[in-house]
Amino acid sequence: MAYDEDVADRLREAMKRRRGITEKKMFGGIAFMANGHMACGVVKDFLCFRLGEEGAAEALGEPHTRPMDFTGKPLKTMIYLDPPGFKKDADLKAWVDRALTFARSLPPK
């Protein structure tokens, strides 16, 4: 399995009742798109969030985060969040909100 279905289901639940969200298979996992822009996703048993350069730099100072380096080169606009960082539903929702705020700040595709 390329990604943890339980983690994916939790992320799907956090996306419920939000407008303009689509799910797409990407990077061996799944991604959630807001108005055509990737906001967040699941890889293995951890999450990734697109927060923009400033948001990602700020987030990397928080517990359980690390640079997203899917290709071996860290992406300046995205982070990985390890499972302890989204153990509580409220924490997961807060990260999703941050990613959706950034994705929705971009012009629709």
CNS distance restraints for C-alpha pairs under 8 A (distance, minus, plus):
assign (resid   1 and name CA) (resid  44 and name CA) 7.89 0.50 0.50
assign (resid   2 and name CA) (resid  28 and name CA) 5.61 0.50 0.50
assign (resid   2 and name CA) (resid  29 and name CA) 5.92 0.50 0.50
assign (resid   2 and name CA) (resid  43 and name CA) 7.01 0.50 0.50
assign (resid   2 and name CA) (resid  44 and name CA) 5.63 0.50 0.50
assign (resid   3 and name CA) (resid   8 and name CA) 7.59 0.50 0.50
assign (resid   3 and name CA) (resid  28 and name CA) 7.27 0.50 0.50
assign (resid   3 and name CA) (resid  29 and name CA) 5.39 0.50 0.50
assign (resid   3 and name CA) (resid  30 and name CA) 7.83 0.50 0.50
assign (resid   3 and name CA) (resid  42 and name CA) 6.43 0.50 0.50
assign (resid   3 and name CA) (resid  43 and name CA) 5.22 0.50 0.50
assign (resid   3 and name CA) (resid  44 and name CA) 3.82 0.50 0.50
assign (resid   3 and name CA) (resid  45 and name CA) 6.03 0.50 0.50
assign (resid   4 and name CA) (resid   8 and name CA) 6.29 0.50 0.50
assign (resid   4 and name CA) (resid  42 and name CA) 7.63 0.50 0.50
assign (resid   4 and name CA) (resid  43 and name CA) 7.59 0.50 0.50
assign (resid   4 and name CA) (resid  44 and name CA) 5.51 0.50 0.50
assign (resid   4 and name CA) (resid  45 and name CA) 5.09 0.50 0.50
assign (resid   5 and name CA) (resid   9 and name CA) 6.02 0.50 0.50
assign (resid   6 and name CA) (resid  10 and name CA) 6.32 0.50 0.50
assign (resid   7 and name CA) (resid  11 and name CA) 6.31 0.50 0.50
assign (resid   7 and name CA) (resid  42 and name CA) 7.17 0.50 0.50
assign (resid   7 and name CA) (resid  45 and name CA) 6.49 0.50 0.50
assign (resid   7 and name CA) (resid  46 and name CA) 7.60 0.50 0.50
assign (resid   8 and name CA) (resid  12 and name CA) 6.09 0.50 0.50
assign (resid   8 and name CA) (resid  30 and name CA) 7.72 0.50 0.50
assign (resid   8 and name CA) (resid  42 and name CA) 6.18 0.50 0.50
assign (resid   9 and name CA) (resid  13 and name CA) 6.10 0.50 0.50
assign (resid  10 and name CA) (resid  14 and name CA) 6.28 0.50 0.50
assign (resid  11 and name CA) (resid  15 and name CA) 6.31 0.50 0.50
assign (resid  11 and name CA) (resid  41 and name CA) 7.89 0.50 0.50
assign (resid  11 and name CA) (resid  92 and name CA) 7.76 0.50 0.50
assign (resid  12 and name CA) (resid  16 and name CA) 6.38 0.50 0.50
assign (resid  14 and name CA) (resid  92 and name CA) 7.48 0.50 0.50
assign (resid  14 and name CA) (resid  93 and name CA) 6.10 0.50 0.50
assign (resid  14 and name CA) (resid  96 and name CA) 7.35 0.50 0.50
assign (resid  15 and name CA) (resid  21 and name CA) 7.44 0.50 0.50
assign (resid  15 and name CA) (resid  96 and name CA) 7.90 0.50 0.50
assign (resid  20 and name CA) (resid  33 and name CA) 7.88 0.50 0.50
assign (resid  20 and name CA) (resid  34 and name CA) 5.52 0.50 0.50
assign (resid  20 and name CA) (resid  35 and name CA) 5.41 0.50 0.50
assign (resid  21 and name CA) (resid  32 and name CA) 6.49 0.50 0.50
assign (resid  21 and name CA) (resid  33 and name CA) 5.43 0.50 0.50
assign (resid  21 and name CA) (resid  34 and name CA) 4.78 0.50 0.50
assign (resid  21 and name CA) (resid  35 and name CA) 6.71 0.50 0.50
assign (resid  22 and name CA) (resid  32 and name CA) 5.64 0.50 0.50
assign (resid  22 and name CA) (resid  33 and name CA) 5.12 0.50 0.50
assign (resid  22 and name CA) (resid  34 and name CA) 6.74 0.50 0.50
assign (resid  22 and name CA) (resid  36 and name CA) 7.88 0.50 0.50
assign (resid  23 and name CA) (resid  30 and name CA) 6.84 0.50 0.50
assign (resid  23 and name CA) (resid  31 and name CA) 5.73 0.50 0.50
assign (resid  23 and name CA) (resid  32 and name CA) 4.59 0.50 0.50
assign (resid  23 and name CA) (resid  33 and name CA) 6.19 0.50 0.50
assign (resid  24 and name CA) (resid  30 and name CA) 5.62 0.50 0.50
assign (resid  24 and name CA) (resid  31 and name CA) 5.22 0.50 0.50
assign (resid  24 and name CA) (resid  32 and name CA) 6.31 0.50 0.50
assign (resid  24 and name CA) (resid  33 and name CA) 7.39 0.50 0.50
assign (resid  25 and name CA) (resid  29 and name CA) 5.83 0.50 0.50
assign (resid  25 and name CA) (resid  30 and name CA) 4.32 0.50 0.50
assign (resid  25 and name CA) (resid  31 and name CA) 6.07 0.50 0.50
assign (resid  26 and name CA) (resid  30 and name CA) 5.23 0.50 0.50
assign (resid  26 and name CA) (resid  31 and name CA) 6.01 0.50 0.50
assign (resid  27 and name CA) (resid  43 and name CA) 7.44 0.50 0.50
assign (resid  28 and name CA) (resid  43 and name CA) 6.71 0.50 0.50
assign (resid  29 and name CA) (resid  41 and name CA) 7.20 0.50 0.50
assign (resid  29 and name CA) (resid  42 and name CA) 5.54 0.50 0.50
assign (resid  29 and name CA) (resid  43 and name CA) 4.87 0.50 0.50
assign (resid  29 and name CA) (resid  44 and name CA) 7.01 0.50 0.50
assign (resid  30 and name CA) (resid  41 and name CA) 5.42 0.50 0.50
assign (resid  30 and name CA) (resid  42 and name CA) 5.48 0.50 0.50
assign (resid  30 and name CA) (resid  43 and name CA) 7.12 0.50 0.50
assign (resid  31 and name CA) (resid  38 and name CA) 6.52 0.50 0.50
assign (resid  31 and name CA) (resid  39 and name CA) 7.39 0.50 0.50
assign (resid  31 and name CA) (resid  40 and name CA) 5.69 0.50 0.50
assign (resid  31 and name CA) (resid  41 and name CA) 3.98 0.50 0.50
assign (resid  31 and name CA) (resid  42 and name CA) 6.53 0.50 0.50
assign (resid  32 and name CA) (resid  38 and name CA) 5.89 0.50 0.50
assign (resid  32 and name CA) (resid  39 and name CA) 5.87 0.50 0.50
assign (resid  32 and name CA) (resid  40 and name CA) 5.46 0.50 0.50
assign (resid  32 and name CA) (resid  41 and name CA) 5.78 0.50 0.50
assign (resid  33 and name CA) (resid  37 and name CA) 5.02 0.50 0.50
assign (resid  33 and name CA) (resid  38 and name CA) 4.28 0.50 0.50
assign (resid  33 and name CA) (resid  39 and name CA) 5.49 0.50 0.50
assign (resid  33 and name CA) (resid  40 and name CA) 7.31 0.50 0.50
assign (resid  33 and name CA) (resid 103 and name CA) 7.98 0.50 0.50
assign (resid  34 and name CA) (resid  38 and name CA) 6.32 0.50 0.50
assign (resid  34 and name CA) (resid  39 and name CA) 6.26 0.50 0.50
assign (resid  34 and name CA) (resid 100 and name CA) 6.70 0.50 0.50
assign (resid  34 and name CA) (resid 103 and name CA) 6.04 0.50 0.50
assign (resid  34 and name CA) (resid 104 and name CA) 6.34 0.50 0.50
assign (resid  35 and name CA) (resid 103 and name CA) 7.67 0.50 0.50
assign (resid  35 and name CA) (resid 104 and name CA) 6.82 0.50 0.50
assign (resid  35 and name CA) (resid 108 and name CA) 5.25 0.50 0.50
assign (resid  35 and name CA) (resid 109 and name CA) 6.40 0.50 0.50
assign (resid  36 and name CA) (resid 108 and name CA) 6.36 0.50 0.50
assign (resid  36 and name CA) (resid 109 and name CA) 5.20 0.50 0.50
assign (resid  37 and name CA) (resid 103 and name CA) 5.80 0.50 0.50
assign (resid  37 and name CA) (resid 104 and name CA) 7.85 0.50 0.50
assign (resid  37 and name CA) (resid 106 and name CA) 7.70 0.50 0.50
assign (resid  37 and name CA) (resid 108 and name CA) 7.58 0.50 0.50
assign (resid  37 and name CA) (resid 109 and name CA) 7.22 0.50 0.50
assign (resid  38 and name CA) (resid  50 and name CA) 6.90 0.50 0.50
assign (resid  38 and name CA) (resid 103 and name CA) 6.70 0.50 0.50
assign (resid  39 and name CA) (resid  49 and name CA) 5.97 0.50 0.50
assign (resid  39 and name CA) (resid  50 and name CA) 5.15 0.50 0.50
assign (resid  39 and name CA) (resid  51 and name CA) 7.68 0.50 0.50
assign (resid  39 and name CA) (resid  96 and name CA) 7.88 0.50 0.50
assign (resid  39 and name CA) (resid  99 and name CA) 5.10 0.50 0.50
assign (resid  39 and name CA) (resid 100 and name CA) 5.62 0.50 0.50
assign (resid  39 and name CA) (resid 102 and name CA) 7.47 0.50 0.50
assign (resid  39 and name CA) (resid 103 and name CA) 5.46 0.50 0.50
assign (resid  40 and name CA) (resid  47 and name CA) 7.13 0.50 0.50
assign (resid  40 and name CA) (resid  48 and name CA) 5.36 0.50 0.50
assign (resid  40 and name CA) (resid  49 and name CA) 4.29 0.50 0.50
assign (resid  40 and name CA) (resid  50 and name CA) 5.96 0.50 0.50
assign (resid  40 and name CA) (resid  96 and name CA) 7.16 0.50 0.50
assign (resid  40 and name CA) (resid  99 and name CA) 6.42 0.50 0.50
assign (resid  40 and name CA) (resid 100 and name CA) 8.00 0.50 0.50
assign (resid  41 and name CA) (resid  47 and name CA) 5.61 0.50 0.50
assign (resid  41 and name CA) (resid  48 and name CA) 5.20 0.50 0.50
assign (resid  41 and name CA) (resid  49 and name CA) 6.65 0.50 0.50
assign (resid  42 and name CA) (resid  46 and name CA) 5.93 0.50 0.50
assign (resid  42 and name CA) (resid  47 and name CA) 4.57 0.50 0.50
assign (resid  42 and name CA) (resid  48 and name CA) 6.21 0.50 0.50
assign (resid  43 and name CA) (resid  47 and name CA) 6.06 0.50 0.50
assign (resid  43 and name CA) (resid  48 and name CA) 7.26 0.50 0.50
assign (resid  45 and name CA) (resid  82 and name CA) 7.67 0.50 0.50
assign (resid  45 and name CA) (resid  83 and name CA) 6.94 0.50 0.50
assign (resid  46 and name CA) (resid  80 and name CA) 6.84 0.50 0.50
assign (resid  46 and name CA) (resid  81 and name CA) 5.88 0.50 0.50
assign (resid  46 and name CA) (resid  82 and name CA) 4.96 0.50 0.50
assign (resid  46 and name CA) (resid  83 and name CA) 5.67 0.50 0.50
assign (resid  47 and name CA) (resid  80 and name CA) 5.60 0.50 0.50
assign (resid  47 and name CA) (resid  81 and name CA) 5.13 0.50 0.50
assign (resid  47 and name CA) (resid  82 and name CA) 6.65 0.50 0.50
assign (resid  47 and name CA) (resid  83 and name CA) 7.74 0.50 0.50
assign (resid  48 and name CA) (resid  68 and name CA) 7.20 0.50 0.50
assign (resid  48 and name CA) (resid  78 and name CA) 6.85 0.50 0.50
assign (resid  48 and name CA) (resid  79 and name CA) 5.53 0.50 0.50
assign (resid  48 and name CA) (resid  80 and name CA) 4.37 0.50 0.50
assign (resid  48 and name CA) (resid  81 and name CA) 6.03 0.50 0.50
assign (resid  49 and name CA) (resid  78 and name CA) 5.54 0.50 0.50
assign (resid  49 and name CA) (resid  79 and name CA) 5.48 0.50 0.50
assign (resid  49 and name CA) (resid  80 and name CA) 6.53 0.50 0.50
assign (resid  49 and name CA) (resid  81 and name CA) 7.71 0.50 0.50
assign (resid  49 and name CA) (resid  95 and name CA) 7.59 0.50 0.50
assign (resid  49 and name CA) (resid  96 and name CA) 7.68 0.50 0.50
assign (resid  49 and name CA) (resid  99 and name CA) 5.79 0.50 0.50
assign (resid  50 and name CA) (resid  56 and name CA) 7.41 0.50 0.50
assign (resid  50 and name CA) (resid  77 and name CA) 5.85 0.50 0.50
assign (resid  50 and name CA) (resid  78 and name CA) 4.42 0.50 0.50
assign (resid  50 and name CA) (resid  79 and name CA) 6.74 0.50 0.50
assign (resid  50 and name CA) (resid  99 and name CA) 5.53 0.50 0.50
assign (resid  50 and name CA) (resid 102 and name CA) 7.29 0.50 0.50
assign (resid  50 and name CA) (resid 103 and name CA) 7.36 0.50 0.50
assign (resid  51 and name CA) (resid  55 and name CA) 4.86 0.50 0.50
assign (resid  51 and name CA) (resid  56 and name CA) 5.18 0.50 0.50
assign (resid  51 and name CA) (resid  77 and name CA) 5.70 0.50 0.50
assign (resid  51 and name CA) (resid  78 and name CA) 5.81 0.50 0.50
assign (resid  51 and name CA) (resid  79 and name CA) 7.69 0.50 0.50
assign (resid  51 and name CA) (resid  98 and name CA) 6.84 0.50 0.50
assign (resid  51 and name CA) (resid  99 and name CA) 5.33 0.50 0.50
assign (resid  51 and name CA) (resid 102 and name CA) 5.66 0.50 0.50
assign (resid  51 and name CA) (resid 103 and name CA) 7.66 0.50 0.50
assign (resid  52 and name CA) (resid  56 and name CA) 5.81 0.50 0.50
assign (resid  52 and name CA) (resid  76 and name CA) 7.36 0.50 0.50
assign (resid  52 and name CA) (resid  77 and name CA) 4.19 0.50 0.50
assign (resid  52 and name CA) (resid  78 and name CA) 6.71 0.50 0.50
assign (resid  52 and name CA) (resid 102 and name CA) 6.69 0.50 0.50
assign (resid  53 and name CA) (resid  57 and name CA) 6.12 0.50 0.50
assign (resid  53 and name CA) (resid  76 and name CA) 5.34 0.50 0.50
assign (resid  53 and name CA) (resid  77 and name CA) 4.34 0.50 0.50
assign (resid  53 and name CA) (resid  78 and name CA) 7.58 0.50 0.50
assign (resid  54 and name CA) (resid  58 and name CA) 6.24 0.50 0.50
assign (resid  54 and name CA) (resid  77 and name CA) 7.60 0.50 0.50
assign (resid  55 and name CA) (resid  59 and name CA) 6.05 0.50 0.50
assign (resid  55 and name CA) (resid  77 and name CA) 7.45 0.50 0.50
assign (resid  56 and name CA) (resid  60 and name CA) 6.18 0.50 0.50
assign (resid  56 and name CA) (resid  76 and name CA) 6.77 0.50 0.50
assign (resid  56 and name CA) (resid  77 and name CA) 5.48 0.50 0.50
assign (resid  56 and name CA) (resid  78 and name CA) 5.70 0.50 0.50
assign (resid  56 and name CA) (resid  79 and name CA) 6.14 0.50 0.50
assign (resid  57 and name CA) (resid  61 and name CA) 7.31 0.50 0.50
assign (resid  57 and name CA) (resid  76 and name CA) 7.48 0.50 0.50
assign (resid  57 and name CA) (resid  77 and name CA) 7.91 0.50 0.50
assign (resid  58 and name CA) (resid  62 and name CA) 7.62 0.50 0.50
assign (resid  59 and name CA) (resid  65 and name CA) 7.02 0.50 0.50
assign (resid  59 and name CA) (resid  79 and name CA) 7.68 0.50 0.50
assign (resid  60 and name CA) (resid  65 and name CA) 5.53 0.50 0.50
assign (resid  60 and name CA) (resid  66 and name CA) 5.95 0.50 0.50
assign (resid  60 and name CA) (resid  67 and name CA) 7.05 0.50 0.50
assign (resid  60 and name CA) (resid  79 and name CA) 7.31 0.50 0.50
assign (resid  61 and name CA) (resid  65 and name CA) 7.60 0.50 0.50
assign (resid  63 and name CA) (resid  85 and name CA) 6.86 0.50 0.50
assign (resid  64 and name CA) (resid  81 and name CA) 5.73 0.50 0.50
assign (resid  64 and name CA) (resid  82 and name CA) 5.30 0.50 0.50
assign (resid  64 and name CA) (resid  83 and name CA) 7.65 0.50 0.50
assign (resid  64 and name CA) (resid  84 and name CA) 6.54 0.50 0.50
assign (resid  64 and name CA) (resid  85 and name CA) 5.28 0.50 0.50
assign (resid  65 and name CA) (resid  79 and name CA) 6.59 0.50 0.50
assign (resid  65 and name CA) (resid  80 and name CA) 5.64 0.50 0.50
assign (resid  65 and name CA) (resid  81 and name CA) 4.62 0.50 0.50
assign (resid  65 and name CA) (resid  82 and name CA) 6.34 0.50 0.50
assign (resid  65 and name CA) (resid  85 and name CA) 7.54 0.50 0.50
assign (resid  66 and name CA) (resid  79 and name CA) 5.81 0.50 0.50
assign (resid  66 and name CA) (resid  80 and name CA) 5.31 0.50 0.50
assign (resid  66 and name CA) (resid  81 and name CA) 6.63 0.50 0.50
assign (resid  67 and name CA) (resid  74 and name CA) 5.77 0.50 0.50
assign (resid  67 and name CA) (resid  75 and name CA) 6.85 0.50 0.50
assign (resid  67 and name CA) (resid  76 and name CA) 7.73 0.50 0.50
assign (resid  67 and name CA) (resid  78 and name CA) 6.84 0.50 0.50
assign (resid  67 and name CA) (resid  79 and name CA) 4.75 0.50 0.50
assign (resid  67 and name CA) (resid  80 and name CA) 5.97 0.50 0.50
assign (resid  68 and name CA) (resid  74 and name CA) 5.44 0.50 0.50
assign (resid  68 and name CA) (resid  75 and name CA) 5.65 0.50 0.50
assign (resid  68 and name CA) (resid  78 and name CA) 5.67 0.50 0.50
assign (resid  68 and name CA) (resid  79 and name CA) 4.55 0.50 0.50
assign (resid  68 and name CA) (resid  80 and name CA) 5.19 0.50 0.50
assign (resid  69 and name CA) (resid  73 and name CA) 5.10 0.50 0.50
assign (resid  69 and name CA) (resid  74 and name CA) 4.09 0.50 0.50
assign (resid  69 and name CA) (resid  75 and name CA) 6.07 0.50 0.50
assign (resid  70 and name CA) (resid  74 and name CA) 7.35 0.50 0.50
assign (resid  75 and name CA) (resid  79 and name CA) 7.64 0.50 0.50
assign (resid  81 and name CA) (resid  85 and name CA) 6.13 0.50 0.50
assign (resid  81 and name CA) (resid  86 and name CA) 7.56 0.50 0.50
assign (resid  82 and name CA) (resid  86 and name CA) 7.41 0.50 0.50
assign (resid  83 and name CA) (resid  87 and name CA) 6.07 0.50 0.50
assign (resid  85 and name CA) (resid  91 and name CA) 7.00 0.50 0.50
assign (resid  85 and name CA) (resid  92 and name CA) 7.69 0.50 0.50
assign (resid  86 and name CA) (resid  91 and name CA) 5.30 0.50 0.50
assign (resid  86 and name CA) (resid  92 and name CA) 4.73 0.50 0.50
assign (resid  87 and name CA) (resid  91 and name CA) 7.18 0.50 0.50
assign (resid  87 and name CA) (resid  92 and name CA) 7.36 0.50 0.50
assign (resid  88 and name CA) (resid  92 and name CA) 6.48 0.50 0.50
assign (resid  89 and name CA) (resid  93 and name CA) 6.13 0.50 0.50
assign (resid  90 and name CA) (resid  94 and name CA) 6.21 0.50 0.50
assign (resid  91 and name CA) (resid  95 and name CA) 6.40 0.50 0.50
assign (resid  92 and name CA) (resid  96 and name CA) 6.20 0.50 0.50
assign (resid  93 and name CA) (resid  97 and name CA) 6.05 0.50 0.50
assign (resid  94 and name CA) (resid  98 and name CA) 6.35 0.50 0.50
assign (resid  95 and name CA) (resid  99 and name CA) 6.33 0.50 0.50
assign (resid  96 and name CA) (resid 100 and name CA) 6.06 0.50 0.50
assign (resid  97 and name CA) (resid 101 and name CA) 5.99 0.50 0.50
assign (resid  98 and name CA) (resid 102 and name CA) 6.45 0.50 0.50
assign (resid  99 and name CA) (resid 103 and name CA) 6.18 0.50 0.50
assign (resid 100 and name CA) (resid 104 and name CA) 5.86 0.50 0.50
assign (resid 101 and name CA) (resid 105 and name CA) 6.27 0.50 0.50
assign (resid 102 and name CA) (resid 106 and name CA) 7.06 0.50 0.50
assign (resid 104 and name CA) (resid 108 and name CA) 7.68 0.50 0.50
